[in-house]
């Protein structure tokens, strides 16, 4: 990769991570971002051990830890407020599970990219991608044409590169929407809490040394909602949808003053992740529903594997190997996430009561098994 001219589309988590990883391999990296500034709507995310290993391998572990909260537990509650079970994550002290504000993670990655010599061009819109001599070329809104040695699409579900490699995909509304909000923390400790109700659930966890509380509230509905996770909405709509939630969940909802609505859509995993001089990663390759908190983590894994393969073999072979390594992993994680939501949304009271009792018994009799059901996700290490 030494001296290779690389263009990365998108300055989000996936783009900034792959830009630093490629620059660490010796590439000359430019990032093109359509927005005039790197700015994130207030929201939290979770970085599990598999993603944190990539952050560490890129030399950014300490910087992220300084901006994160280590989770001590995951607690499940009935929507009326009664605790169903609590899984103590401190049983696995070697495993990082971090709560971090998205803007803070972006800042860590942006600092890392700049430190590695990545050049960032803001306010730069790509209007066309076409195949020319040597591979894919870009045309910018300014009329400038760029012909890089390698073009990396890290530009999310609305990627301009994905259709060039795969054609248009057939995405569909899942029948679920999610509200996102942050508010002053009313006292929740360093743990993730999930309130489970009929056709709905709510997840909360602290950010920024416990000063803020992140809220994601998911509701099943039939009416179509515009795709995107930054659509402003009336907090009253959120409170109305969760009006029968009790206990601390109710007081949290009462404290929400600003909220954004996110229509959840399913997109297929891309068939083609690399072709000629172009590659996809993150949501551009495999949009992910939020029910396993793995979207950012998968993007970090992609970034490391793509850079490693490109740094160790000829480009065509590297892109082929990258897809062979990453696509099965992404498909398996996405399938697990897709199958998770219904467990929180049981509508029939008798079935919900029995299911919650099974969870309590399982956690009492075999806590390590309950805690370890997703070891295959969290213990995966792409850096070795």
C-alpha positions in Angstrom: 0.0 0.0 0.0 3.0 2.3 0.3 2.3 5.4 -1.8 -1.1 4.1 -3.1 -3.6 6.8 -3.9 -6.7 5.9 -1.9 -10.0 7.8 -1.8 -12.5 7.0 1.0 -16.1 8.1 0.7 -17.7 9.1 4.0 -16.3 10.5 7.2 -18.3 8.4 9.6 -17.1 5.6 11.9 -16.4 3.2 9.0 -14.7 5.8 6.8 -12.4 7.3 9.5 -11.4 3.8 10.8 -10.5 2.5 7.4 -8.7 5.7 6.5 -6.4 5.4 9.5 -5.9 1.7 9.0 -4.9 2.2 5.3 -2.7 5.1 6.2 -0.9 2.9 8.8 -0.2 0.5 5.8 1.6 3.4 4.0 -1.2 4.5 1.7 -1.9 8.2 0.8 -5.5 8.6 1.9 -8.0 11.3 1.0 -11.5 11.3 2.5 -14.4 12.9 0.8 -17.4 13.9 3.0 -20.5 15.6 1.6 -21.4 17.4 4.8 -19.7 20.8 5.4 -18.5 19.6 8.9 -18.1 16.4 10.9 -21.1 16.6 13.1 -23.2 14.0 14.9 -26.7 14.1 16.3 -26.5 13.3 20.0 -26.7 9.6 20.4 -24.9 6.8 22.0 -23.5 3.4 20.8 -21.9 0.4 22.3 -18.4 -0.8 21.5 -18.0 -4.5 22.5 -14.7 -6.3 22.8 -14.6 -7.3 19.1 -14.7 -3.7 18.1 -12.5 -2.4 20.8 -9.7 -4.8 19.8 -9.6 -3.0 16.4 -9.5 0.4 18.2 -6.6 -0.9 20.3 -4.7 -2.3 17.3 -5.0 1.1 15.7 -3.4 2.7 18.7 -6.5 4.5 19.9 -7.5 2.4 22.9 -6.5 4.8 25.6 -8.1 7.7 23.8 -11.5 5.9 23.6 -11.4 4.6 27.1 -11.0 8.2 28.3 -14.3 9.1 26.6 -16.2 5.9 27.4 -18.1 4.2 30.3 -17.4 0.5 31.0 -20.6 -1.4 31.4 -21.0 -3.5 34.5 -24.2 -5.3 33.8 -27.2 -5.9 31.5 -30.6 -5.8 33.2 -33.9 -6.8 31.7 -37.2 -5.3 33.1 -40.9 -5.9 32.4 -42.4 -2.8 31.0 -44.3 -2.2 34.2 -40.9 -1.9 36.0 -40.2 -5.3 37.6 -36.7 -6.7 37.1 -36.6 -9.9 35.1 -32.9 -10.7 35.3 -29.5 -9.1 35.7 -26.3 -10.3 34.0 -23.1 -9.2 35.7 -20.5 -8.4 33.1 -17.8 -8.0 35.7 -17.6 -11.8 35.6 -15.7 -11.2 32.4 -13.2 -8.5 33.5 -11.0 -9.0 30.4 -13.9 -8.1 28.1 -14.5 -4.4 27.2 -18.1 -3.4 26.7 -18.2 0.4 26.4 -20.9 3.0 26.2 -19.7 6.0 24.2 -21.3 9.0 22.6 -21.2 8.7 18.9 -19.6 12.2 18.6 -16.8 11.2 21.0 -16.0 8.1 19.0 -16.0 10.1 15.8 -13.6 12.6 17.4 -11.2 9.8 18.5 -11.2 8.3 15.0 -10.9 11.7 13.3 -7.9 12.6 15.5 -6.4 9.2 14.6 -6.9 9.8 10.9 -5.4 13.2 10.9 -2.4 11.9 13.0 -1.8 9.2 10.3 -1.7 11.9 7.6 -5.2 11.4 6.1 -6.4 14.4 4.2 -10.1 15.3 4.8 -12.2 17.2 2.2 -15.5 18.4 3.6 -18.4 19.7 1.6 -17.4 17.5 -1.3 -20.2 15.8 -3.1 -19.8 12.9 -5.5 -22.3 13.1 -8.3 -21.3 10.2 -10.5 -19.2 7.1 -10.5 -18.2 5.4 -13.7 -15.8 2.8 -14.9 -12.8 4.1 -16.8 -9.2 3.1 -17.5 -7.8 1.4 -14.4 -11.2 1.1 -12.6 -13.8 3.3 -11.1 -13.5 7.1 -11.4 -15.4 9.8 -9.5 -17.0 13.0 -10.7 -17.5 15.7 -8.1 -20.2 18.4 -8.0 -17.4 20.9 -8.9 -16.7 19.0 -12.1 -13.4 17.6 -10.9 -12.7 14.0 -11.9 -10.7 11.7 -9.6 -9.2 8.4 -10.7 -7.8 6.8 -7.5 -5.7 3.6 -7.2 -8.4 2.4 -4.7 -11.9 3.7 -4.0 -13.5 2.7 -0.7 -17.2 3.2 -0.1 -17.8 3.8 3.6 -20.8 6.1 2.9 -23.6 4.2 4.6 -27.0 2.9 3.5 -27.2 5.7 0.9 -23.8 4.8 -0.6 -23.1 6.1 -4.1 -20.6 3.3 -4.7 -22.7 0.3 -3.7 -25.1 0.7 -6.7 -22.1 0.8 -9.1 -20.9 -2.5 -7.8 -24.3 -4.2 -7.1 -27.1 -2.3 -8.7 -30.1 -1.1 -6.7 -31.1 -3.2 -3.7 -34.6 -4.1 -2.7 -34.9 -2.8 0.9 -38.1 -2.7 2.9 -39.7 -1.2 6.0 -39.5 -3.7 8.9 -42.6 -2.4 10.6 -40.5 -0.9 13.4 -39.4 2.6 14.3 -37.0 3.8 16.9 -36.8 7.0 18.8 -33.3 8.2 19.9 -32.7 10.7 22.6 -30.2 11.8 25.3 -31.1 13.5 28.5 -29.5 14.3 31.9 -29.0 11.0 33.7 -31.6 10.6 36.4 -29.4 8.2 38.3 -28.8 5.1 36.2 -25.5 3.4 37.0 -23.0 1.9 34.5 -25.3 -0.7 33.0 -27.6 -1.3 30.0 -31.3 -1.6 30.9 -33.9 -3.1 28.6 -37.6 -2.6 29.3 -39.7 -5.2 27.4 -43.4 -4.6 26.5 -46.0 -5.7 24.1 -44.8 -4.6 20.6 -42.2 -2.3 22.1 -39.0 -2.1 24.1 -36.7 0.6 25.4 -33.0 0.5 26.0 -31.1 3.0 28.2 -27.4 3.4 29.2 -25.2 6.2 30.5 -22.8 8.3 28.6 -20.0 10.8 29.4 -19.1 9.7 32.9 -22.8 9.2 33.7 -23.8 12.8 33.0 -26.1 11.8 30.1 -28.5 8.9 29.5 -28.9 7.4 26.1 -32.4 6.2 25.1 -33.5 4.1 22.2 -37.2 3.2 22.2 -38.5 0.8 19.5 -42.2 0.4 18.5 -43.8 -1.9 16.0 -46.2 -0.1 13.6 -47.7 -0.7 10.3 -47.5 2.8 8.8 -44.4 3.5 6.7 -41.7 5.8 8.1 -39.0 7.6 6.1 -35.7 5.9 6.4 -33.0 7.7 8.3 -32.1 8.1 12.0 -32.0 11.9 12.3 -35.6 12.9 11.7 -36.7 15.3 14.5 -40.0 14.3 16.2 -42.3 15.5 19.0 -41.3 14.0 22.4 -45.1 13.7 23.0 -45.3 11.1 20.3 -42.7 9.0 22.1 -44.5 9.4 25.5 -47.8 8.5 24.0 -46.4 5.3 22.4 -44.9 4.2 25.7 -47.6 5.6 28.0 -48.2 2.3 29.9 -44.5 1.9 30.8 -43.9 2.2 34.5 -41.2 2.6 37.1 -38.0 4.4 36.1 -38.9 4.0 32.4 -41.8 6.4 32.9 -39.7 9.0 34.6 -37.0 8.7 31.9 -39.6 9.3 29.1 -41.0 12.3 31.0 -37.5 13.8 30.9 -37.0 13.6 27.1 -37.1 17.1 25.6 -35.5 16.4 22.1 -36.0 13.3 20.1 -35.2 11.9 16.7 -37.2 9.2 14.9 -35.6 6.4 13.0 -37.5 4.2 10.5 -35.9 0.7 10.5 -35.4 -0.8 7.1 -33.9 -4.1 6.0 -31.3 -4.1 3.3 -29.7 -7.2 1.8 -26.0 -7.8 2.4 -24.2 -6.7 -0.8 -23.3 -9.5 -3.1 -20.2 -7.8 -4.3 -17.9 -6.1 -1.7 -14.9 -5.5 -4.1 -14.4 -5.1 -7.8 -11.5 -3.8 -9.8 -10.2 -0.8 -7.7 -13.3 -0.4 -5.5 -14.5 -1.8 -2.1 -17.4 -1.4 0.3 -17.5 -1.7 4.1 -19.8 -0.9 7.0 -23.4 0.0 6.3 -22.5 0.5 2.6 -21.9 -3.3 2.4 -24.2 -4.6 5.2 -26.8 -2.3 6.8 -27.5 -3.7 10.3 -30.5 -3.4 12.5 -29.7 -2.2 16.1 -30.9 -5.2 18.0 -27.4 -6.6 18.8 -25.5 -3.2 19.0 -23.0 -4.4 16.3 -23.2 -1.9 13.5 -20.2 0.1 14.6 -18.3 -3.0 15.7 -18.8 -4.7 12.3 -17.6 -1.6 10.5 -14.4 -1.5 12.7 -13.8 -5.2 11.9 -14.3 -4.5 8.2 -11.8 -1.6 8.3 -9.0 -3.7 9.9 -9.5 -6.7 7.6 -9.6 -4.7 4.4 -6.5 -2.8 5.3 -4.6 -5.9 6.4 -5.5 -7.8 3.2 -4.5 -4.9 1.0 -1.2 -4.5 2.9 -0.3 -8.2 2.4 -1.3 -9.1 -1.2 -2.0 -7.9 -4.7 -5.2 -5.7 -4.8 -7.5 -8.1 -6.8 -6.6 -11.0 -4.5 -6.9 -8.8 -1.4 -10.4 -7.7 -2.3 -11.5 -11.2 -3.0 -10.0 -12.4 0.4 -11.6 -9.5 2.2 -15.1 -10.4 1.0 -14.5 -14.1 1.7 -13.5 -13.4 5.3 -16.1 -10.7 6.1 -19.3 -11.6 4.3 -20.1 -14.8 6.3 -19.4 -13.1 9.6 -21.6 -10.1 8.8 -24.4 -12.3 7.6 -24.4 -14.3 10.8 -24.3 -11.3 13.1 -27.1 -9.5 11.1 -29.3 -12.6 11.2 -28.8 -12.8 15.0 -29.8 -9.1 15.3 -32.8 -9.5 13.0 -34.0 -12.3 15.3 -33.6 -10.4 18.5 -36.4 -7.8 18.6 -39.3 -10.2 18.9 -38.0 -11.6 22.2 -38.6 -8.1 23.7 -42.0 -7.6 22.1 -44.1 -10.5 23.3 -47.8 -9.3 23.2 -49.7 -12.1 24.9 -49.5 -11.7 28.7 -49.4 -15.4 29.5 -46.6 -16.1 27.0 -44.7 -13.0 28.1 -45.0 -14.1 31.8 -43.8 -17.6 31.0 -40.9 -16.3 28.9 -39.7 -14.0 31.6 -39.9 -16.8 34.2 -37.7 -19.0 31.9 -35.2 -16.2 31.7 -35.1 -15.8 35.5 -34.6 -19.6 36.0 -32.0 -19.8 33.3 -30.0 -16.9 34.8 -30.3 -18.5 38.3 -29.3 -22.0 37.3 -26.8 -21.3 34.5 -25.7 -17.6 34.7 -22.5 -18.3 32.7 -24.6 -19.8 29.9 -26.9 -16.8 29.8 -23.9 -14.4 29.8 -22.1 -16.4 27.1 -24.8 -16.8 24.5 -23.1 -14.3 22.3 -19.5 -15.1 23.0 -19.1 -15.9 19.3 -19.8 -12.3 18.6 -17.8 -10.6 21.3 -14.8 -12.9 21.4 -14.1 -12.7 17.6 -10.7 -11.0 17.1 -9.9 -9.8 13.6 -6.5 -8.4 14.7 -4.7 -11.7 15.2 
